[in-house]
Amino acid sequence: MRHDQVVTTALESRSSNNPLPGASLSRTARLRTSLRWGGARALAYLVCLFLALPFLPTLAVAGLGHINDRTTSAPAAPQSENGGTTKKKTTTKKKTTKKSTTKKSTTKKSSSKKSTTKKSTTKKSTSKKSTSKKSTAKKSTAKKSTGKKSTAKKSSSKKAKVSSKKSSRGKAAKSKSKRSTRGARKVRSVNTGATDYAAAIVVDAESGAVLYERAADLQRSPASLTKMMTELLTIEAIERGEVALTDTVIVPYDVAYVGGTRARLAPGERISLDDLLNAMAIASANDAALTIAIYLAGSESGFVGRMNRRAEELGMSRTRYQNPHGLDRDLPTLTTARDQAILAQTLLRHEATLQISSKVSETIRGKQVVRNTNRLLTQYPGCDGLKTGFTSRAGYCLCTTAEREDMRLVSVVLGSPTSSRRFNESTRLLDDAFTRYERVKVLGKGEDLGHLLRVTGPNPVEVPLVSESEVGVVVRSGQGAQIRYRVDAPLSAEAPVPAGAPIGTIEVLVGDSVAVRAAAVASRSTFLQRGLTVTESTR
């Protein structure tokens, strides 16, 4: 039923209820005129709608753009500390986008319903044209809307990429900071019962005069300072000709059970004694120390026996060795700072000691580089030895030697809680000793002592005594006037007396105390002349 028919029937029903016949005629005329005007209005609406159809896509695009602007103009999600967005904010963002898409779909449905109702009122020809045009318009609007959505998706994906990049950068920065904190070497400390060191001593390397000491006779584990005795026995064996640096040594299978610092020696490997000595003295390699010990004595226990006998000969009365490398075992190696100073003085009498210990690095086995563990070689002027050590039982230990202005000092520090503390304390002790003390030369090598030795025999002669070597003494600064020396030697001796034979002792006194003792020797040789026979005398 058409719209005008519905209106006429409604009016007729109203007129039937009216009892006045004249009124009904006038109302019918009015209805007819209103119907005419209503049809004209409907036709005008259709014409306007037909004219507005080309502009509907642009209006739809403008509406979508307005919706996208509203969604994109929402406040950005706050960033977390590492640079990425928080998870809760991203989920709310997704929800808002979903709501916007549902709103679009509902508006589309409503617009489609209205268009269909309007189509039914128009003629078939116009409806076909309008439907075709509307369908094309819908397609174009759908394409544009999809394009807009794709651009919106692209923009949102770009923003998501930017936010993900920021978050990844933040995470990378955080991971770098974590790596830096992880990669930073932590200060390893041990409880040695002291804040700086448990025992220490500073002595003059030539005379053995003690310049500073604290708990110097306290027995402690020396850690890798044990290798100084292994080095001494090796150098003495080389000087006696028992072994040579060029000897080829077969690495024993015992090295497989040695822990700590290693040179990565393989059992059965062939290596020179020179490389082993460098690996032990420079890089403190425990497997190299064990290999040397077994090579020199045949077994580890046999070499430990040699170590203890040599310690007794040197007067290291409070030292007992248990192995050649110094690692902690059930029965630990025990020594004192004073005994280690004695050992260091003995080592310094051999030229090979400083030739090895002064090296910062050395190449062994043709390609392996070993580096010295003594940091003071490059940080302290005049330092050229000797040995570092560390175990959890012994703490951080260091035996240092340095020379300035013809004065060589030996510093021993045992039981420091940290590695840096042992170097700092050794530096402080050496600086203090070099500042407060000075070496005064008393006698030169071969200098006349003013003492004549009468050599008895058929032809008695007098031989002057001289100093065997240069004699000096370390005293506090400003005490040079208190230095004097005396010669304790016999007045006569029987011939023959060879040149350089020790006859007496030189004692250097500072005040009333003896600071240095040295040997007094004969300056020239005297022989017992053979007596002439009777035949030789008559001739």
SULPE-V366428 format. One record per run of one state. SS is the DSSP state (h for helix, s for strand, l for the rest). FROM is the first residue (numbers start at 1). TO is the last residue. If there is no record, write none. Layout:
BEGIN
ss->{SS & SS}
from->{FROM & FROM}
to->{TO & TO}
END
This chain:
BEGIN
ss->{l & h & l & h & l & s & l & s & l & h & l & h & l & s & l & s & l & s & l & s & l & h & l & s & l & h & l & s & h & l & h & l & h & l & s & l & s & l & h & l & h & l & s & l & s & l & h & l & s & l & s & l & s & l & s & h & s & l & s & l & s & l & s & l & h & s & l & s & l & s & l & s & l & s & l & s & l & h & l}
from->{1 & 3 & 18 & 21 & 73 & 79 & 80 & 85 & 86 & 87 & 122 & 124 & 184 & 189 & 190 & 199 & 205 & 210 & 215 & 220 & 221 & 223 & 240 & 248 & 251 & 253 & 258 & 270 & 273 & 282 & 286 & 298 & 300 & 315 & 320 & 321 & 334 & 336 & 337 & 349 & 351 & 358 & 361 & 365 & 368 & 372 & 376 & 380 & 383 & 392 & 395 & 405 & 407 & 417 & 418 & 419 & 437 & 444 & 448 & 457 & 461 & 468 & 471 & 477 & 480 & 483 & 490 & 492 & 495 & 497 & 498 & 502 & 511 & 513 & 523 & 526 & 527 & 534 & 539}
to->{2 & 17 & 20 & 72 & 78 & 79 & 84 & 85 & 86 & 121 & 123 & 183 & 188 & 189 & 198 & 204 & 209 & 214 & 219 & 220 & 222 & 239 & 247 & 250 & 252 & 257 & 269 & 272 & 281 & 285 & 297 & 299 & 314 & 319 & 320 & 333 & 335 & 336 & 348 & 350 & 357 & 360 & 364 & 367 & 371 & 375 & 379 & 382 & 391 & 394 & 404 & 406 & 416 & 417 & 418 & 436 & 443 & 447 & 456 & 460 & 467 & 470 & 476 & 479 & 482 & 489 & 491 & 494 & 496 & 497 & 501 & 510 & 512 & 522 & 525 & 526 & 533 & 538 & 539}
END
